[in-house]
């Protein structure tokens, strides 16, 4: 094709394929931005998880966490007016470091079952407990919390 004394070669099939891939790239980038806003890579509605066990234990946690970044595990335990023992499963306790526990437990012990925290509440009723954990490696973290026989199972995706 001759255009204003220029010799231009056109490959319209290649151009249409290129435009198709370009549009597909725009869609993928837009989906990643929407996923980020919803919490796939950090805080947001997709990141918030909650599990309960028999109405006695409620666990709120982040589904998506980062290596070496603190992630809260928020428990509410219905206390019958006696000692409460919370056990964090061994496989999960090995993958994280417990940084802070609020309120301070009366005893913290390690056993083959996992990490056990013992609380002596002053009165019956709900006892809010927050554990700040720091994941040590990326991947899927599978955790189990046991409170006086009631078990809460949860999963977290740990980003690098």
Buried (B, 14 or more C-beta within 10 A) or exposed (E): EEEEEEEEEEEEEEEEEEEEEEEEEEEEEEEEEEEEEEBBBBEBEBBEBEBEBEEBBBBBBBBBBBEEEBBBBBBBBBBEEEEBBBBBBBEBBEBBEBEEBEEEBEEEEEEEEBBBBBBEBEEEEEBEBBBBBBBEEEEEBEBBBBBBEBBBEBEBBBBE
